[in-house]
Amino acid sequence: MAKENLLIVISTNNVDSILKFPLLYGGVSLPREYWKRVHIMFWGASILCAKNNEQIREKVETMIKDGVEFSSCIICAQEYDAITSLESIGIVCNHTGELLTTALKNDDIWAMMTI
């Protein structure tokens, strides 16, 4: 059975890298049918970028409309006072370790990228 799900974990605070790699690739993956499910997870310093950068925020909102799922580490989001800001654009703040662990343990159905 081929992998059908893609999990992208973003922890960098480099806005240019976030826009030009995980959000670019993640954004075209469903429309081009590269993957059946795409989930992008903000973790650590990337949360400040999602909170403060308008280009990232607009891209996330567009990608959600296309079916891409987003989440953020709730512990990190609390530390950055970002929960309200992230949830306002559709990023779910939760215990992302659960999905990460599931993906790591099921590498026959999940492909993972970390940035």
N, C-alpha and C positions, 0 to 999 in steps of 0.2 A: 504494500500500500504506500502510495506516495504522500509526502508531506503536503498538507493543504493549508496550514495555518502559519502565519508569520507573526512573531513577537519581536518588536524593536524596543530596546531599552536605551533611553537617552539619559546620559548623566553629565555630558559636557555643558559648559556655559558659553561655548562659542556659537554665537547666533548664526554666523555665516555657514558653519558646518551643519547646524540643525536644519536650516532652510534648504541647503543644497544637497543633503544626502538623505537623512531619514524621512523628512517631510516630503521631499521631492519623490523619492522612490515609493514611500508609503502611499502617497497621494495618487500615483498612477497604477498601483498594484491591483486594486479591485476593478477599476474601469477596463484595464487591459487583461483582466482575468489571469494574472500571474499567480494569485492566491485566492482562496475562498474566504478566508478571514484574515484581517490585518488588525493587530492591536499594538498601539504605541504607548509606551509607559515612560512618563517623566519621573526621574529619580534624582535626588541631590540637586546640584547647582543648576541643572536645566530647568528646574521649577521656577527659579527667578526669571529666566528668559521667557517662559510661558506666561508668567504673571505680568511682566513689564514690557515685552516687545510686541508692538501692534502687528507687525508682519506675521509673527508666529501665531498670534491670537486669531487673526483673520484666516490664516491657512488652516488652523485646527478646525475652525467653524465650517469651512468649506469641505474639508475632508470628512467631517462627521456626517454632513449631508450626503456624501458619497458612500457612507457605510463603514468608514474606518472607526474603530473603537479607540478611546483614549482613557488612560488612568494616570494617577499620580500617587506616589507614596504619601499616605496621610500623615505620617510622622514628620517627614520632610516638609510637607505643605504647611503643617502647623508651625514648625520652626521658622518658616519664611513668611508666616502670616498671609498665606496665599490661597487658602481653601475657598473663600468666597469668590475671589477673582477667577480661579480655575474652574470652579463649578458653573460660573456664569457663562462660560463658553462651551460647556459640555464635557469637561474633563472630570471624570469620576475620581474622587479622592477616597482611597481605601487602603487596605493592607495588601499592597501589590506583591508581597512575598508569596502569597498563596498562588497566584497565577504564574509567577516566575518559577516556583517550585514545580508546579504541574507541568509547565513547558520543559523544564530541565529533565524531569523524570520520564517524559513522553516524547523523546526526540524522534520517534517514528512518525508522529503527526505534526510536531511543531518544529519550525525552523526559527533560529534566534539570531539576532544581530544586536550588538551593543556598540553604542557610540558615546 
